[in-house]
Amino acid sequence: MQFFIPMKIPTVTHQEKQVHVVNGKPIFYEPADLKQARADLTDYLAQYAPKKPLKGPVELVVKFCFPLVTGSYDGQYKTTKPDCDNLVKLLQDVMNKLNYFEDDRLVVSLIAQKFWAKIPGLFISLEKVEKVES
């Protein structure tokens, strides 16, 4: 399966969880902007969610397309924050919750890229990895 969702890519990442201490115990929580980013991704991705999760190992290709800024051009790699790995964590969590795959531990191949683009959005390709017999 593959699809493109025209959207504004959330720049808040899973790494931005917060912690506070209550009675000497750390309590982790998501700030409001992270909760909103998770909700937005869930809304966008829900319409493409498969009826049944892909079983077994899968390859996930993700292209984060950010709106052009002065000095950038369509298709140019984005070398500024947020980091690809931080963007992917939130995305995989949402895809896991929406049953794109049985579990995100089964993503055995991951290609994540970020670009400047005329049309901002998120490209996703998800395919089952066929077992290679020796």
C-alpha positions as CSV (number, residue, x, y, z in Angstrom):
1,M,0.0,0.0,0.0
2,Q,1.1,3.5,-0.6
3,F,-0.5,6.9,-0.3
4,F,0.2,10.7,0.0
5,I,-1.6,12.9,2.5
6,P,-1.5,16.6,1.8
7,M,-1.0,18.0,5.3
8,K,1.1,20.2,7.5
9,I,3.7,17.9,9.1
10,P,3.7,18.2,12.9
11,T,7.1,19.4,14.1
12,V,6.5,18.4,17.7
13,T,7.9,14.9,18.3
14,H,7.5,11.9,20.6
15,Q,10.8,13.0,22.3
16,E,9.0,16.0,23.8
17,K,7.1,14.1,26.5
18,Q,7.4,15.9,29.9
19,V,7.9,14.6,33.4
20,H,6.9,16.0,36.8
21,V,7.4,14.4,40.2
22,V,4.4,13.5,42.5
23,N,5.2,12.2,45.9
24,G,8.7,11.4,44.8
25,K,7.6,9.4,41.7
26,P,8.2,10.6,38.2
27,I,5.0,11.0,36.1
28,F,5.4,11.2,32.4
29,Y,2.8,13.1,30.3
30,E,2.3,14.5,26.8
31,P,2.1,18.3,26.5
32,A,-1.0,19.7,24.7
33,D,0.8,20.2,21.4
34,L,2.1,16.6,21.3
35,K,-1.4,15.3,22.1
36,Q,-2.7,17.5,19.2
37,A,-0.1,16.2,16.8
38,R,-1.0,12.6,17.7
39,A,-4.7,13.3,17.2
40,D,-4.1,15.0,13.9
41,L,-1.9,12.1,12.6
42,T,-4.5,9.7,13.8
43,D,-7.3,11.5,11.9
44,Y,-5.3,11.7,8.7
45,L,-4.0,8.1,8.8
46,A,-7.3,6.5,9.9
47,Q,-8.8,6.9,6.4
48,Y,-6.0,4.8,4.9
49,A,-5.8,2.1,7.6
50,P,-6.2,-1.4,6.3
51,K,-9.1,-3.6,7.4
52,K,-6.6,-6.1,8.7
53,P,-3.0,-5.4,9.9
54,L,-0.2,-6.6,7.7
55,K,1.2,-9.8,9.2
56,G,4.9,-10.5,9.6
57,P,7.8,-8.3,8.7
58,V,7.2,-5.1,6.8
59,E,9.1,-2.3,5.1
60,L,8.0,1.2,5.8
61,V,9.1,4.1,3.6
62,V,8.2,7.6,4.8
63,K,8.7,10.9,3.1
64,F,8.0,14.0,5.2
65,C,7.4,16.9,2.9
66,F,7.7,20.3,4.6
67,P,6.4,23.6,3.0
68,L,9.0,25.6,1.0
69,V,10.9,28.3,2.8
70,T,13.0,31.1,1.4
71,G,16.1,29.6,-0.2
72,S,14.7,26.1,-0.5
73,Y,13.4,24.3,-3.6
74,D,11.0,21.5,-4.3
75,G,12.6,18.1,-3.6
76,Q,15.6,19.5,-1.7
77,Y,16.5,17.5,1.4
78,K,15.5,19.3,4.7
79,T,18.6,19.3,6.9
80,T,17.1,21.2,9.8
81,K,15.1,20.0,12.8
82,P,13.0,18.0,13.6
83,D,15.1,14.9,13.2
84,C,13.8,12.0,11.0
85,D,14.0,9.4,13.8
86,N,11.9,11.6,16.2
87,L,9.3,12.2,13.5
88,V,9.1,8.5,12.7
89,K,8.5,7.4,16.3
90,L,5.2,9.3,16.7
91,L,4.1,8.1,13.2
92,Q,4.8,4.5,13.9
93,D,3.0,4.7,17.2
94,V,-0.1,6.0,15.5
95,M,0.2,3.5,12.7
96,N,0.5,0.7,15.3
97,K,-2.6,2.0,17.1
98,L,-4.5,2.0,13.8
99,N,-3.5,-1.6,13.0
100,Y,-1.4,-0.9,9.9
101,F,0.8,-3.8,11.2
102,E,0.6,-6.3,14.0
103,D,3.3,-4.5,16.0
104,D,5.9,-1.8,15.2
105,R,8.6,-4.3,16.2
106,L,7.8,-6.0,12.8
107,V,9.0,-2.9,10.9
108,V,12.3,-4.6,9.7
109,S,13.1,-2.1,7.0
110,L,12.6,1.7,7.5
111,I,13.5,4.4,5.1
112,A,12.7,7.9,6.4
113,Q,13.4,11.1,4.4
114,K,12.5,14.7,4.8
115,F,12.2,17.3,2.0
116,W,11.1,20.8,1.2
117,A,8.1,20.5,-1.1
118,K,5.6,22.6,-3.1
119,I,2.9,20.4,-1.7
120,P,3.5,19.7,2.0
121,G,2.4,16.3,3.2
122,L,3.3,12.8,4.1
123,F,4.1,9.9,1.7
124,I,3.9,6.4,3.1
125,S,4.7,3.1,1.5
126,L,4.1,0.0,3.5
127,E,4.8,-3.5,2.2
128,K,5.1,-7.0,3.5
129,V,8.6,-8.3,3.3
130,E,8.6,-11.7,1.7
131,K,10.8,-14.3,3.3
132,V,13.8,-15.2,1.2
133,E,14.5,-18.9,1.2
134,S,18.2,-19.9,1.1
